[in-house]
Amino acid sequence: MGTLSDLLALAQRRAADLDLPYQGALTPAEAWQVLQLAPGARLVDVRSRAELDWVGRVPGAAEIEWSSWPGMQRNPNFVTQLKHQVDAEALVMFLCRSGGRSDGAARAAVEAGYSNCYNVLEGFEGDRDANGQRNRIGGWRHAGLPWQQG
């Protein structure tokens, strides 16, 4: 386990390399370490309620849908719900299925005045493998990090 400053410096270098408008990008394992090391850090899971109920959830994460199932229409109250649940001064990490919606959420949070936002790369399920299946390449679950189902 690296130090908090080492983990955040690595995440910030990734963000600079990728020209991201938020603070940094973390792997799932790094995000878990940050949660252990940074008092007050928050993980915000932006997957749909259906994904949380059927696929699994991360214990202790704030759950704020970026898009709703079915149809995956964007949640117009995302920022309002975020402000209600997560302090704008907190170190906030956003998680979705594979890293795309959480990127959008981190961008929206920055625009709303959050200054310490990170995207969790790979997401909860990771990318699809050659057979089109998730949970085999990257992701929170594949990394063996805490999660619950049902």
WOLINTA-V913804 format. One record per pair of residues at least 12 apart in sequence whose C-alpha atoms are under 6 Angstrom apart, sorted by the first residue. I is the first residue (numbers start at 1). J is the second residue. D is the distance in Angstrom with one decimal. If there is no record, write none. Layout:
i:I j:J d:D
i:I j:J d:D
//
This chain:
i:11 j:24 d:4.5
i:11 j:25 d:4.7
i:11 j:26 d:5.4
i:12 j:24 d:4.3
i:22 j:117 d:5.6
i:23 j:116 d:5.7
i:23 j:117 d:5.3
i:23 j:118 d:5.7
i:24 j:118 d:4.7
i:25 j:118 d:5.3
i:25 j:119 d:4.8
i:25 j:120 d:5.9
i:26 j:120 d:5.0
i:26 j:121 d:5.8
i:27 j:120 d:5.7
i:27 j:121 d:5.1
i:28 j:120 d:5.9
i:28 j:140 d:5.2
i:41 j:90 d:5.8
i:41 j:91 d:4.7
i:41 j:92 d:5.9
i:42 j:92 d:4.9
i:43 j:61 d:5.0
i:43 j:92 d:6.0
i:43 j:93 d:4.8
i:43 j:94 d:5.9
i:44 j:61 d:5.5
i:44 j:62 d:4.7
i:44 j:63 d:5.8
i:44 j:94 d:4.9
i:45 j:63 d:4.9
i:45 j:94 d:5.9
i:45 j:95 d:4.7
i:45 j:96 d:5.9
i:46 j:64 d:5.1
i:46 j:65 d:4.6
i:46 j:66 d:5.1
i:46 j:96 d:5.3
i:47 j:65 d:5.4
i:47 j:96 d:5.0
i:48 j:65 d:5.1
i:48 j:68 d:5.2
i:53 j:150 d:6.0
i:56 j:148 d:5.4
i:56 j:149 d:4.2
i:57 j:147 d:5.5
i:57 j:148 d:5.4
i:58 j:147 d:4.5
i:88 j:114 d:4.9
i:91 j:116 d:4.9
i:92 j:117 d:4.9
i:93 j:117 d:5.9
i:93 j:118 d:4.6
i:93 j:119 d:5.6
i:94 j:119 d:5.0
i:94 j:120 d:5.8
i:95 j:120 d:5.3
i:95 j:123 d:5.4
i:96 j:123 d:5.0
i:97 j:123 d:4.7
i:97 j:124 d:4.8
i:97 j:125 d:5.3
i:98 j:122 d:4.6
i:98 j:123 d:3.9
i:98 j:125 d:5.9
i:98 j:126 d:4.8
i:99 j:121 d:5.0
i:99 j:122 d:5.2
i:99 j:123 d:4.7
i:102 j:119 d:6.0
i:103 j:119 d:5.7
i:122 j:138 d:5.7
i:122 j:139 d:4.7
i:123 j:139 d:5.1
i:124 j:139 d:4.8
i:124 j:140 d:4.4
i:125 j:139 d:4.7
i:126 j:138 d:4.6
i:126 j:139 d:3.9
//
